[in-house]
Amino acid sequence: MHTKLLTKTQQTWLDHFNKATDQNLSMSTYAKKNNLALPAFYHARSVLIKKEVLQKSPHLSLIPLTATPVSTKIVTTSCRIIRGACWG
């Protein structure tokens, strides 16, 4: 993380983020526990990310996954609907 000049308010929010991390709490849980407005918490987070004081949480990014098939057996079915019935 970079050392940036922060306003007193930004430093206060940063302290909250650090405490939430230390306590292993989500932003929502920490905000409720400390009577903080969640939208203000999210806004402060985005400001601190833009100032490069906080890093974006890795769980907020999409991570490519590779799925391995459970079985190589391919099962296909087909049906025809006639008067609400399905015939195989």
N, CA, C and O atoms as a MOPAC input file, in Angstrom:
PM7 MOZYME 1SCF
protein

 N      0.82900 1    -1.17800 1     0.00000 1
 C      0.00000 1     0.00000 1     0.00000 1
 C      0.87400 1     1.24200 1     0.00000 1
 O      1.99500 1     1.23100 1     0.50700 1
 N      0.35400 1     2.29100 1    -0.56400 1
 C      1.08600 1     3.54200 1    -0.67600 1
 C      0.77600 1     4.44000 1     0.51600 1
 O     -0.29800 1     4.37000 1     1.11400 1
 N      1.74200 1     5.27800 1     0.83900 1
 C      1.51700 1     6.26600 1     1.87600 1
 C      0.93600 1     7.50600 1     1.21100 1
 O      1.59500 1     8.13700 1     0.38400 1
 N     -0.28700 1     7.85500 1     1.56700 1
 C     -0.97300 1     9.01300 1     0.99800 1
 C     -1.45600 1     9.89500 1     2.14000 1
 O     -1.72500 1     9.41300 1     3.24000 1
 N     -1.56200 1    11.17900 1     1.87100 1
 C     -2.13200 1    12.08800 1     2.85700 1
 C     -3.63900 1    11.88300 1     2.89600 1
 O     -4.30400 1    11.90900 1     1.86100 1
 N     -4.16300 1    11.68300 1     4.07100 1
 C     -5.59200 1    11.45700 1     4.23900 1
 C     -6.18600 1    12.54700 1     5.09900 1
 O     -5.52200 1    13.10300 1     5.97400 1
 N     -7.44000 1    12.84400 1     4.83800 1
 C     -8.15700 1    13.75400 1     5.73200 1
 C     -8.41800 1    13.00400 1     7.03300 1
 O     -8.25000 1    11.78600 1     7.10100 1
 N     -8.82100 1    13.72300 1     8.04400 1
 C     -9.12500 1    13.09900 1     9.34000 1
 C    -10.25900 1    12.07400 1     9.17500 1
 O    -10.21900 1    10.99300 1     9.76400 1
 N    -11.25500 1    12.42300 1     8.37700 1
 C    -12.38400 1    11.51700 1     8.13800 1
 C    -11.92300 1    10.25800 1     7.40900 1
 O    -12.31400 1     9.14900 1     7.77100 1
 N    -11.08800 1    10.43100 1     6.37900 1
 C    -10.58700 1     9.27400 1     5.64300 1
 C     -9.75200 1     8.37000 1     6.54600 1
 O     -9.82200 1     7.14600 1     6.44000 1
 N     -8.97000 1     8.96900 1     7.42600 1
 C     -8.16800 1     8.17200 1     8.35800 1
 C     -9.07200 1     7.40000 1     9.31700 1
 O     -8.79100 1     6.25100 1     9.65700 1
 N    -10.15100 1     8.03700 1     9.74700 1
 C    -11.10800 1     7.36500 1    10.62800 1
 C    -11.71200 1     6.15000 1     9.93100 1
 O    -11.80900 1     5.07400 1    10.52000 1
 N    -12.11900 1     6.32800 1     8.66700 1
 C    -12.68000 1     5.21300 1     7.90600 1
 C    -11.62700 1     4.11800 1     7.71000 1
 O    -11.94000 1     2.93300 1     7.82500 1
 N    -10.39600 1     4.50300 1     7.41900 1
 C     -9.33800 1     3.52100 1     7.25000 1
 C     -9.14400 1     2.71700 1     8.53400 1
 O     -8.94300 1     1.50400 1     8.48900 1
 N     -9.20400 1     3.38900 1     9.65900 1
 C     -9.10300 1     2.69500 1    10.94700 1
 C    -10.23800 1     1.68300 1    11.10500 1
 O    -10.02500 1     0.58000 1    11.61000 1
 N    -11.44400 1     2.06100 1    10.67200 1
 C    -12.57700 1     1.12800 1    10.72800 1
 C    -12.31400 1    -0.08800 1     9.83700 1
 O    -12.56600 1    -1.22100 1    10.24600 1
 N    -11.81000 1     0.14100 1     8.62900 1
 C    -11.51800 1    -0.97900 1     7.73600 1
 C    -10.48100 1    -1.90900 1     8.34000 1
 O    -10.61200 1    -3.13100 1     8.26600 1
 N     -9.45600 1    -1.33100 1     8.93400 1
 C     -8.41500 1    -2.14900 1     9.55400 1
 C     -8.96800 1    -2.95600 1    10.72500 1
 O     -8.60800 1    -4.12000 1    10.90200 1
 N     -9.83800 1    -2.34700 1    11.52200 1
 C    -10.45000 1    -3.07200 1    12.64600 1
 C    -11.35400 1    -4.19100 1    12.14800 1
 O    -11.35600 1    -5.28600 1    12.70900 1
 N    -12.12000 1    -3.92000 1    11.09900 1
 C    -12.99400 1    -4.95600 1    10.53400 1
 C    -12.15500 1    -6.13200 1    10.04500 1
 O    -12.51000 1    -7.29100 1    10.25600 1
 N    -11.04900 1    -5.82200 1     9.39500 1
 C    -10.15200 1    -6.87600 1     8.89700 1
 C     -9.54600 1    -7.64700 1    10.05800 1
 O     -9.50000 1    -8.87600 1    10.02800 1
 N     -9.08100 1    -6.93700 1    11.08100 1
 C     -8.48100 1    -7.58600 1    12.25100 1
 C     -9.47600 1    -8.51000 1    12.94800 1
 O     -9.10400 1    -9.56500 1    13.46300 1
 N    -10.75000 1    -8.09900 1    12.95600 1
 C    -11.79400 1    -8.88500 1    13.60800 1
 C    -12.40900 1    -9.92500 1    12.66300 1
 O    -13.31600 1   -10.66500 1    13.04300 1
 N    -11.90300 1    -9.96500 1    11.43100 1
 C    -12.39000 1   -10.89500 1    10.41600 1
 C    -13.90600 1   -10.77100 1    10.20600 1
 O    -14.62100 1   -11.76900 1    10.12200 1
 N    -14.37600 1    -9.51200 1    10.12400 1
 C    -15.80000 1    -9.23800 1     9.93300 1
 C    -16.03500 1    -8.64500 1     8.55400 1
 O    -15.19300 1    -7.92300 1     8.02100 1
 N    -17.19100 1    -8.95800 1     7.98800 1
 C    -17.58400 1    -8.32300 1     6.73100 1
 C    -17.88500 1    -6.85800 1     7.01000 1
 O    -18.10100 1    -6.45900 1     8.15500 1
 N    -17.89500 1    -6.06700 1     5.94700 1
 C    -18.21000 1    -4.64200 1     6.10800 1
 C    -19.60300 1    -4.47900 1     6.69600 1
 O    -19.81500 1    -3.63600 1     7.56700 1
 N    -20.54200 1    -5.27100 1     6.23200 1
 C    -21.91900 1    -5.17900 1     6.70600 1
 C    -22.00800 1    -5.47900 1     8.20600 1
 O    -22.63600 1    -4.73600 1     8.95900 1
 N    -21.38300 1    -6.55900 1     8.62100 1
 C    -21.41900 1    -6.94800 1    10.03600 1
 C    -20.72600 1    -5.90600 1    10.90300 1
 O    -21.23900 1    -5.52600 1    11.95600 1
 N    -19.55500 1    -5.44400 1    10.45700 1
 C    -18.82100 1    -4.44500 1    11.22700 1
 C    -19.62100 1    -3.15200 1    11.33500 1
 O    -19.67900 1    -2.54200 1    12.40300 1
 N    -20.24000 1    -2.73200 1    10.22900 1
 C    -21.02800 1    -1.49600 1    10.23700 1
 C    -22.19200 1    -1.59900 1    11.21700 1
 O    -22.44200 1    -0.67000 1    11.98500 1
 N    -22.89700 1    -2.71500 1    11.19300 1
 C    -24.02300 1    -2.90200 1    12.12300 1
 C    -23.53900 1    -2.89800 1    13.56400 1
 O    -24.13600 1    -2.26100 1    14.43100 1
 N    -22.45400 1    -3.61400 1    13.80700 1
 C    -21.90100 1    -3.73000 1    15.15900 1
 C    -21.46400 1    -2.37700 1    15.71700 1
 O    -21.52300 1    -2.15300 1    16.92600 1
 N    -21.02500 1    -1.47300 1    14.83300 1
 C    -20.49800 1    -0.18000 1    15.26800 1
 C    -21.39800 1     0.99700 1    14.90800 1
 O    -20.96500 1     2.14900 1    14.93700 1
 N    -22.65100 1     0.70200 1    14.56900 1
 C    -23.64400 1     1.74100 1    14.23400 1
 C    -23.15100 1     2.69500 1    13.14900 1
 O    -23.29200 1     3.91300 1    13.26600 1
 N    -22.57200 1     2.12700 1    12.09500 1
 C    -22.09400 1     2.92200 1    10.96200 1
 C    -23.05500 1     2.74200 1     9.79100 1
 O    -23.60100 1     1.65900 1     9.58500 1
 N    -23.25200 1     3.80200 1     9.03600 1
 C    -24.09900 1     3.72300 1     7.85000 1
 C    -23.35900 1     2.92900 1     6.78000 1
 O    -22.27600 1     3.32300 1     6.34700 1
 N    -23.94100 1     1.81100 1     6.35500 1
 C    -23.27500 1     0.94600 1     5.38200 1
 C    -22.97600 1     1.66000 1     4.06100 1
 O    -21.88500 1     1.47900 1     3.52000 1
 N    -23.91300 1     2.47700 1     3.51200 1
 C    -23.56700 1     3.19000 1     2.26700 1
 C    -22.35400 1     4.11300 1     2.44200 1
 O    -21.53000 1     4.23000 1     1.53500 1
 N    -22.24400 1     4.75900 1     3.59000 1
 C    -21.08600 1     5.63000 1     3.84900 1
 C    -19.80900 1     4.80200 1     3.94600 1
 O    -18.74300 1     5.23000 1     3.50300 1
 N    -19.92800 1     3.61500 1     4.53000 1
 C    -18.78400 1     2.70800 1     4.64600 1
 C    -18.29000 1     2.30100 1     3.25200 1
 O    -17.09000 1     2.32300 1     2.97900 1
 N    -19.22900 1     1.93200 1     2.37800 1
 C    -18.87000 1     1.55800 1     1.00600 1
 C    -18.28200 1     2.74900 1     0.24100 1
 O    -17.32200 1     2.59500 1    -0.51400 1
 N    -18.85700 1     3.91600 1     0.43900 1
 C    -18.33800 1     5.10700 1    -0.24800 1
 C    -16.90400 1     5.40300 1     0.20600 1
 O    -16.02500 1     5.67000 1    -0.61300 1
 N    -16.68800 1     5.35100 1     1.50200 1
 C    -15.34500 1     5.59700 1     2.03500 1
 C    -14.36000 1     4.57000 1     1.47500 1
 O    -13.21900 1     4.90400 1     1.15600 1
 N    -14.80900 1     3.32800 1     1.35800 1
 C    -13.95500 1     2.27900 1     0.80000 1
 C    -13.55600 1     2.61900 1    -0.63700 1
 O    -12.39100 1     2.48200 1    -1.01000 1
 N    -14.52700 1     3.06100 1    -1.44200 1
 C    -14.20600 1     3.38100 1    -2.84100 1
 C    -13.24600 1     4.56800 1    -2.92600 1
 O    -12.36500 1     4.59200 1    -3.78500 1
 N    -13.41200 1     5.54800 1    -2.04200 1
 C    -12.49500 1     6.69900 1    -2.02600 1
 C    -11.08800 1     6.24400 1    -1.65900 1
 O    -10.11600 1     6.66700 1    -2.28400 1
 N    -10.97600 1     5.39200 1    -0.65800 1
 C     -9.66600 1     4.92000 1    -0.22300 1
 C     -9.00500 1     4.01600 1    -1.26900 1
 O     -7.78000 1     3.99800 1    -1.38700 1
 N     -9.80400 1     3.27800 1    -2.01600 1
 C     -9.25300 1     2.46700 1    -3.11300 1
 C     -8.71000 1     3.38300 1    -4.21000 1
 O     -7.62900 1     3.13900 1    -4.74600 1
 N     -9.46400 1     4.44600 1    -4.54500 1
 C     -9.00600 1     5.39100 1    -5.56500 1
 C     -7.72600 1     6.09800 1    -5.13700 1
 O     -6.88000 1     6.42100 1    -5.97200 1
 N     -7.58500 1     6.33700 1    -3.83700 1
 C     -6.37000 1     6.97700 1    -3.32500 1
 C     -5.23400 1     5.96700 1    -3.16900 1
 O     -4.13400 1     6.31500 1    -2.73800 1
 N     -5.51300 1     4.71600 1    -3.52500 1
 C     -4.54300 1     3.61800 1    -3.43100 1
 C     -4.08200 1     3.35500 1    -2.00900 1
 O     -2.94400 1     2.94600 1    -1.77700 1
 N     -4.98000 1     3.59500 1    -1.05700 1
 C     -4.68800 1     3.31800 1     0.34300 1
 C     -5.20800 1     1.92700 1     0.69600 1
 O     -4.60200 1     1.21500 1     1.49600 1
 N     -6.31400 1     1.55200 1     0.10500 1
 C     -6.87500 1     0.21200 1     0.26200 1
 C     -6.78600 1    -0.50700 1    -1.07100 1
 O     -6.80900 1     0.11000 1    -2.13600 1
 N     -6.68300 1    -1.81400 1    -0.98900 1
 C     -6.72700 1    -2.61800 1    -2.20200 1
 C     -8.12300 1    -3.19200 1    -2.34800 1
 O     -8.81600 1    -3.45000 1    -1.36400 1
 N     -8.51900 1    -3.38700 1    -3.59000 1
 C     -9.81200 1    -3.99800 1    -3.85300 1
 C     -9.80700 1    -5.40900 1    -3.28600 1
 O     -8.82700 1    -6.14000 1    -3.43100 1
 N    -10.89400 1    -5.78800 1    -2.64300 1
 C    -10.99500 1    -7.13300 1    -2.08700 1
 C    -10.96500 1    -8.15700 1    -3.20500 1
 O    -11.64800 1    -7.99200 1    -4.21500 1
 N    -10.18100 1    -9.21300 1    -3.03700 1
 C    -10.10500 1   -10.21500 1    -4.10200 1
 C    -11.42700 1   -10.91000 1    -4.35600 1
 O    -11.67600 1   -11.35300 1    -5.47700 1
 N    -12.29500 1   -11.02000 1    -3.33800 1
 C    -13.56900 1   -11.71100 1    -3.54500 1
 C    -14.55100 1   -10.88000 1    -4.36700 1
 O    -15.62100 1   -11.37300 1    -4.72400 1
 N    -14.20800 1    -9.63600 1    -4.67100 1
 C    -15.08200 1    -8.81700 1    -5.49400 1
 C    -14.77200 1    -8.95200 1    -6.97900 1
 O    -15.48300 1    -8.40000 1    -7.81900 1
 N    -13.72700 1    -9.67400 1    -7.29900 1
 C    -13.33500 1    -9.85200 1    -8.68800 1
 C    -13.77500 1   -11.22400 1    -9.17800 1
 O    -13.87700 1   -12.17500 1    -8.40400 1
 N    -14.03200 1   -11.30500 1   -10.46800 1
 C    -14.36400 1   -12.59400 1   -11.04600 1
 C    -13.08600 1   -13.39200 1   -11.24500 1
 O    -12.08400 1   -12.86700 1   -11.73100 1
 N    -13.12800 1   -14.64700 1   -10.87200 1
 C    -11.97200 1   -15.51700 1   -11.00000 1
 C    -12.33700 1   -16.63800 1   -11.96100 1
 O    -13.32800 1   -17.33600 1   -11.74700 1
 N    -11.54700 1   -16.82300 1   -13.02400 1
 C    -11.87200 1   -17.89500 1   -13.96700 1
 C    -11.69300 1   -19.26200 1   -13.32000 1
 O    -10.70400 1   -19.50200 1   -12.62800 1
 N    -12.63600 1   -20.14100 1   -13.54300 1
 C    -12.58200 1   -21.49300 1   -13.00800 1
 C    -12.62900 1   -22.49200 1   -14.15000 1
 O    -13.21900 1   -22.22900 1   -15.19800 1
 N    -12.01200 1   -23.62300 1   -13.93800 1
 C    -12.08600 1   -24.70500 1   -14.90400 1
 C    -12.87800 1   -25.83100 1   -14.27100 1
 O    -12.51700 1   -26.33600 1   -13.20800 1
 N    -13.95000 1   -26.21800 1   -14.92300 1
 C    -14.79300 1   -27.28700 1   -14.39800 1
 C    -14.35100 1   -28.62100 1   -14.97900 1
 O    -14.11800 1   -28.74100 1   -16.18100 1
 N    -14.23900 1   -29.61000 1   -14.12100 1
 C    -13.90300 1   -30.95300 1   -14.55700 1
 C    -15.17700 1   -31.78300 1   -14.56600 1
 O    -15.87300 1   -31.85300 1   -13.55300 1
 N    -15.49400 1   -32.41600 1   -15.70000 1
 C    -16.71600 1   -33.21300 1   -15.75300 1
 C    -16.67400 1   -34.35100 1   -14.74200 1
 O    -15.63600 1   -34.98400 1   -14.54600 1
 N    -17.80900 1   -34.60200 1   -14.10600 1
 C    -17.90700 1   -35.67700 1   -13.13100 1
 C    -17.87200 1   -37.02300 1   -13.84600 1
 O    -17.28900 1   -37.98700 1   -13.35000 1
 N    -18.48400 1   -37.07400 1   -14.98400 1
 C    -18.54800 1   -38.31300 1   -15.73300 1
 C    -18.37600 1   -38.00700 1   -17.21900 1
 O    -18.79300 1   -36.95400 1   -17.70000 1
 N    -17.75900 1   -38.93800 1   -17.93200 1
 C    -17.62300 1   -38.75300 1   -19.36900 1
 C    -18.82100 1   -39.33500 1   -20.11200 1
 O    -18.96300 1   -39.13600 1   -21.31900 1
 N    -19.67700 1   -40.04700 1   -19.39700 1
 C    -20.87000 1   -40.63100 1   -20.00700 1
 C    -21.85900 1   -39.51900 1   -20.31300 1
 O    -22.24000 1   -38.75700 1   -19.42500 1
 N    -22.26800 1   -39.42900 1   -21.55600 1
 C    -23.21300 1   -38.39900 1   -21.97200 1
 C    -24.59800 1   -39.01900 1   -22.07200 1
 O    -24.80600 1   -39.99300 1   -22.79500 1
 N    -25.52000 1   -38.45200 1   -21.35300 1
 C    -26.89100 1   -38.93100 1   -21.36500 1
 C    -27.74100 1   -37.87600 1   -22.03800 1
 O    -27.73700 1   -36.71100 1   -21.64300 1
 N    -28.46400 1   -38.29100 1   -23.05100 1
 C    -29.36700 1   -37.36400 1   -23.71800 1
 C    -30.78500 1   -37.89900 1   -23.63400 1
 O    -31.02400 1   -39.10600 1   -23.68300 1
 N    -31.67800 1   -37.00500 1   -23.51000 1
 C    -33.09200 1   -37.38400 1   -23.50300 1
 C    -33.83800 1   -36.45000 1   -24.43200 1
 O    -33.42800 1   -35.31600 1   -24.68100 1
 N    -34.91200 1   -36.94800 1   -24.92000 1
 C    -35.78000 1   -36.09900 1   -25.71600 1
 C    -37.21100 1   -36.45400 1   -25.36900 1
 O    -37.50700 1   -37.57700 1   -24.96000 1
 N    -38.07000 1   -35.51100 1   -25.53300 1
 C    -39.46900 1   -35.78400 1   -25.26500 1
 C    -40.33000 1   -34.95000 1   -26.19200 1
 O    -39.89200 1   -33.94200 1   -26.74700 1
 N    -41.52800 1   -35.38400 1   -26.33900 1
 C    -42.49600 1   -34.70400 1   -27.17300 1
 C    -43.72100 1   -34.46300 1   -26.29900 1
 O    -44.20800 1   -35.38700 1   -25.64800 1
 N    -44.21600 1   -33.24100 1   -26.27800 1
 C    -45.37300 1   -32.91900 1   -25.45300 1
 C    -46.64000 1   -33.09300 1   -26.28500 1
 O    -46.83800 1   -32.44400 1   -27.31200 1
 N    -47.47700 1   -33.98500 1   -25.80300 1
 C    -48.75800 1   -34.23900 1   -26.44800 1
 C    -49.81100 1   -34.16900 1   -25.36200 1
 O    -49.83500 1   -35.00800 1   -24.46200 1
 N    -50.69000 1   -33.16400 1   -25.43900 1
 C    -51.76300 1   -32.98600 1   -24.46600 1
 C    -51.24500 1   -33.02300 1   -23.03400 1
 O    -51.85000 1   -33.63100 1   -22.15100 1
 N    -50.10500 1   -32.35300 1   -22.82400 1
 C    -49.57500 1   -32.22500 1   -21.46500 1
 C    -48.77900 1   -33.42500 1   -20.99300 1
 O    -48.29500 1   -33.41400 1   -19.86200 1
 N    -48.62100 1   -34.45700 1   -21.80100 1
 C    -47.83600 1   -35.62800 1   -21.37500 1
 C    -46.48500 1   -35.60700 1   -22.06300 1
 O    -46.34800 1   -35.05500 1   -23.15500 1
 N    -45.50400 1   -36.19400 1   -21.44000 1
 C    -44.18400 1   -36.28600 1   -22.03300 1
 C    -43.90900 1   -37.74400 1   -22.36500 1
 O    -43.96300 1   -38.61800 1   -21.50000 1
 N    -43.62000 1   -37.97900 1   -23.61000 1
 C    -43.33800 1   -39.33800 1   -24.08400 1
 C    -41.87500 1   -39.43700 1   -24.46500 1
 O    -41.38000 1   -38.58800 1   -25.20600 1
 N    -41.18100 1   -40.42900 1   -23.99000 1
 C    -39.77200 1   -40.59100 1   -24.28500 1
 C    -39.50100 1   -41.28900 1   -25.59200 1
 O    -38.34200 1   -41.48700 1   -25.95700 1

